[in-house]
Amino acid sequence: MKQISKALLIVSVIVSVGWTQTITVAAAANLKYAISDIAKEFTKSTNIKVNITTGASGKLTQQIMSGAPFDVFLSADTEYPAKLAQGGYTTTPSQVYAYGTLVLWSNTGANLTKGVSVVLDPSVEKIAIANPKTAPYGVEAMNAMKFYKVADKVAPKLIIAESISQVGAYVNTKAVNVGFIAKSIVFSPEMKNVGKWVEVNPKAYNTIDQAMVGLKNGLPENQIAAKKFIKFMSSPKAVEILKANGYGLPKK
């Protein structure tokens, strides 16, 4: 009887305080700006709060496999979500939510009209890319340089960043001459007036399909809310934000 009374007291306190549910979303670093706006709109629509952790997709995958209590994972590719699905970590099928675009960006006046071949210029001494071991955009940056047959020639110039966000910091502070980065970063309010950028020829790299999955690691009571967030990613509001951040979108 005492236990029942205690449980009722806890419920009444929760109701009186106005408890709000919170989910945790792990998002690839290229989503740094877009995901914040999407989360705000999701909270407005559902009253479910969102905690966001961003980083390289590979590192986030390692954290999930080590037990990190994320409810949703938004990757920069389809391979990491597939790896998690194979390992039994997911609660939903992998679903592509956006297509990324690779750009070459400079804040030091590098001649970007040359495209990727600008990396061969003597004036370009440092080139930033996200770590290909953990960041899909880093993989595609390497593929683009291989396509133009410059990868081996510029290997000594490469500065390997932890994530796309760090590439952005290197370019912004002029620590490097050029950087391969996600279009979504140069579209962000913080970076849109920094330097100049050009899109890398899409024929030079693989399509950047960005996929999401629900995860088992989070609290069981968050699984319905996590699925709501995944569904919200294809809502008109989220689509509008993704478009504004330079992403391509799947056809319905």
C-alpha positions in Angstrom: 0.0 0.0 0.0 2.8 2.3 0.9 4.5 1.6 -2.5 1.3 2.5 -4.4 1.0 5.8 -2.4 4.6 6.6 -3.2 4.1 5.9 -6.9 1.0 8.1 -7.0 3.0 10.9 -5.2 5.8 10.7 -7.8 3.2 10.8 -10.7 1.5 13.8 -9.1 4.8 15.6 -8.7 5.7 15.0 -12.4 2.3 16.3 -13.5 2.5 19.4 -11.3 6.1 20.2 -12.4 5.2 19.7 -16.1 7.6 17.0 -17.1 8.9 17.3 -20.7 10.4 14.3 -22.6 13.9 14.6 -24.0 15.5 12.5 -26.7 19.2 12.5 -27.7 20.2 12.8 -31.4 23.6 11.9 -32.7 24.2 13.8 -36.0 27.0 13.9 -38.5 29.1 17.1 -38.2 27.9 18.5 -41.6 24.5 18.8 -39.9 25.8 21.1 -37.2 23.7 24.1 -38.2 20.6 22.5 -39.9 19.9 20.0 -37.1 19.7 22.7 -34.5 17.0 24.5 -36.4 15.2 21.2 -37.1 15.3 20.3 -33.5 13.7 23.6 -32.5 10.9 23.1 -34.9 10.4 19.5 -33.7 10.1 20.7 -30.1 7.6 23.4 -31.1 5.5 20.8 -32.9 5.7 18.0 -30.3 6.9 19.5 -27.0 9.6 16.9 -27.0 13.1 18.4 -26.4 16.2 17.3 -28.3 19.7 17.1 -27.1 22.2 17.0 -30.0 25.6 15.5 -30.2 27.6 16.1 -33.5 30.8 14.5 -34.7 32.3 12.4 -37.5 29.9 9.6 -38.5 32.4 6.9 -37.8 33.2 8.2 -34.3 29.5 8.4 -33.5 29.1 4.8 -34.7 31.9 3.7 -32.5 30.3 5.5 -29.5 26.9 3.8 -30.3 28.5 0.4 -30.4 30.2 1.2 -27.1 26.8 1.9 -25.5 26.3 5.7 -25.9 22.6 6.3 -25.1 21.6 8.0 -28.3 17.9 7.6 -29.5 18.5 8.6 -33.2 21.5 8.6 -35.5 21.8 10.9 -38.5 24.8 9.7 -40.5 26.6 11.4 -43.4 26.4 8.1 -45.4 24.4 4.8 -45.6 27.2 2.5 -44.6 27.4 3.4 -40.9 23.7 3.0 -40.3 23.9 -0.4 -42.2 26.8 -1.4 -39.9 24.7 -0.6 -36.9 21.7 -2.5 -38.3 23.8 -5.6 -38.9 25.0 -5.4 -35.3 21.5 -5.2 -33.9 21.7 -1.7 -32.6 18.7 -0.2 -34.6 15.0 0.0 -34.1 14.0 1.3 -37.6 15.1 0.6 -41.2 17.8 2.9 -42.6 16.2 5.8 -44.4 17.9 8.5 -46.6 16.9 12.0 -45.4 19.3 14.1 -47.6 22.0 14.2 -50.2 25.2 16.1 -49.4 27.3 18.2 -51.8 31.1 18.4 -51.6 32.7 21.9 -52.1 36.1 23.3 -52.1 36.4 26.4 -49.9 39.1 29.0 -49.4 39.5 32.0 -47.1 43.0 32.9 -48.4 42.2 33.9 -52.0 43.1 30.6 -53.7 42.1 30.6 -57.4 39.1 28.3 -57.2 38.2 28.9 -60.8 40.8 26.1 -61.4 38.5 23.7 -59.5 40.2 20.8 -57.6 43.4 21.3 -59.6 44.1 24.4 -57.5 45.5 22.1 -54.9 48.6 21.8 -57.1 49.4 25.5 -56.9 52.6 26.3 -55.0 50.6 29.0 -53.1 48.4 26.2 -51.7 50.5 24.8 -49.0 47.9 23.3 -46.7 44.7 21.4 -47.7 42.2 20.3 -45.0 40.0 17.2 -45.3 37.9 15.4 -42.7 39.5 12.1 -41.6 38.6 9.5 -44.3 38.7 6.8 -41.6 35.7 8.2 -39.8 34.1 10.9 -42.0 32.3 10.2 -45.3 33.0 13.6 -46.6 36.7 12.9 -46.1 36.3 9.7 -48.1 34.7 11.7 -51.0 37.4 14.4 -50.8 40.0 11.8 -51.4 37.9 10.3 -54.2 37.7 13.7 -55.9 41.4 14.2 -55.7 42.0 10.7 -57.1 39.6 11.4 -59.9 41.7 14.4 -60.9 44.9 12.4 -60.3 46.3 14.9 -57.8 46.0 12.8 -54.6 49.5 11.4 -54.5 51.1 14.8 -55.5 49.4 16.7 -52.7 49.6 14.1 -50.0 52.3 16.1 -48.0 50.0 19.1 -48.0 47.0 17.3 -46.4 45.9 18.4 -43.0 43.6 15.7 -41.6 40.8 17.2 -39.5 38.7 15.3 -36.9 35.4 16.2 -38.7 33.9 18.5 -41.2 33.4 21.1 -38.4 37.1 21.2 -37.8 37.8 21.6 -41.5 35.5 24.6 -41.3 37.4 26.0 -38.4 40.7 25.5 -40.2 39.5 27.4 -43.3 37.8 30.1 -41.3 40.9 30.9 -39.3 43.2 30.6 -42.4 45.1 27.8 -40.9 44.9 26.1 -44.3 44.7 27.5 -47.8 41.7 25.4 -49.0 39.4 22.8 -47.5 37.1 20.1 -48.8 33.8 20.6 -46.9 30.1 20.0 -47.0 28.0 22.7 -48.8 25.8 22.9 -45.7 28.7 24.4 -43.7 29.4 27.3 -46.2 25.6 27.9 -46.3 25.5 28.4 -42.5 24.9 31.9 -41.0 28.4 31.8 -39.4 30.2 31.0 -42.6 28.3 32.2 -45.6 30.3 35.4 -45.8 33.7 33.8 -45.2 35.9 33.5 -48.3 34.8 31.8 -51.5 33.8 28.3 -52.5 33.0 26.2 -55.6 31.1 22.9 -55.9 33.3 19.9 -56.7 32.2 18.2 -59.9 29.7 15.5 -58.7 31.2 13.1 -61.3 34.4 13.2 -59.2 33.0 11.5 -56.1 30.3 9.1 -55.0 26.8 10.4 -54.2 26.7 11.4 -50.6 23.5 9.7 -49.4 22.9 10.6 -45.8 20.8 8.1 -43.8 19.2 7.9 -40.4 18.1 5.2 -38.0 16.4 4.8 -34.6 18.6 3.2 -31.9 18.1 0.7 -29.1 20.7 2.3 -26.8 18.4 5.1 -25.6 15.7 4.9 -23.0 12.9 2.4 -23.9 10.3 5.1 -23.2 12.0 7.3 -25.9 11.5 5.0 -28.8 8.1 6.4 -29.9 9.5 9.9 -29.6 12.5 8.9 -31.6 10.3 7.6 -34.4 8.4 10.8 -34.4 11.6 12.7 -34.9 12.6 10.4 -37.8 9.2 11.0 -39.4 9.6 14.8 -38.8 12.8 14.8 -40.8 10.6 14.5 -44.0 8.1 17.1 -42.8 7.7 20.3 -44.9 9.4 22.3 -42.1 12.4 20.0 -41.9 12.6 19.8 -45.7 12.6 23.6 -45.9 15.5 23.8 -43.4 17.5 21.1 -45.2 17.0 22.9 -48.6 18.1 26.2 -47.1 21.3 24.5 -45.9 22.2 23.3 -49.3 21.1 19.7 -49.2 19.5 17.7 -52.0 16.3 15.8 -50.9 14.9 12.4 -51.7 11.9 12.3 -53.9 8.8 11.2 -52.1 
